[in-house]
């Protein structure tokens, strides 16, 4: 899929329609909360200290995108936006942002709906990476922005919201074209978020001593498999490394060539 979607960009590049420039950033919070918006936050991962939020949403009647990146002091020195109806909040890994969303928009659970592009992509493409950098490179009409975290944090933050908005638009179409995946996402995957949030807040009862024994037993099996893999491969392969595993299976073992040959014989 990566190669296919990269090749699909070539006509757009030749026409000058890709990549588009990022949407200019506004630095003030909205006075009225949009009915549908992508939302992302930046915070100190060690201290949990909130730094800024970003949001992206279309305006009526043109559908032109608005991107806002609002610093902490501006959030805290402005009134809450007016909520006219329960909004749809679009996020990537919403569990990281949901607390700040409720705090700074004066919302509580049940006051809003949400979609999560990480979970959407996980349902549709279980074997691929689901980070926002990957999704942005696949679906967003803007160029990659994740490398700007230190050099240009505001553009980085705006890119997270804008990219998430575009990704959700594309992923929603893919889900609608695949009724089975749509049911899994709507009925199972996205509903897990509230349960995981509750479990993180109050904890999960665990039988600690049996759990430690089970974990120890599983780790022993993993260690045995690692030793066996090194012996079979003849070099210190790391089974945790996708690169090492792919190198052994496809370069040394020639697994793909074997599969093609076997398929041709049928």
Secondary structure as UniProt FT lines:
FT   HELIX           2..8
FT   HELIX           10..15
FT   STRAND          25..26
FT   STRAND          36..43
FT   TURN            45..47
FT   STRAND          50..58
FT   TURN            60..62
FT   STRAND          65..71
FT   HELIX           72..76
FT   STRAND          88..91
FT   HELIX           94..96
FT   HELIX           98..105
FT   TURN            109..110
FT   STRAND          113..116
FT   HELIX           117..124
FT   TURN            126..127
FT   HELIX           132..139
FT   HELIX           146..148
FT   TURN            149..151
FT   HELIX           153..176
FT   HELIX           179..184
FT   HELIX           185..189
FT   TURN            190..191
FT   HELIX           192..202
FT   HELIX           208..233
FT   TURN            239..240
FT   HELIX           242..246
FT   HELIX           247..252
FT   HELIX           255..265
//
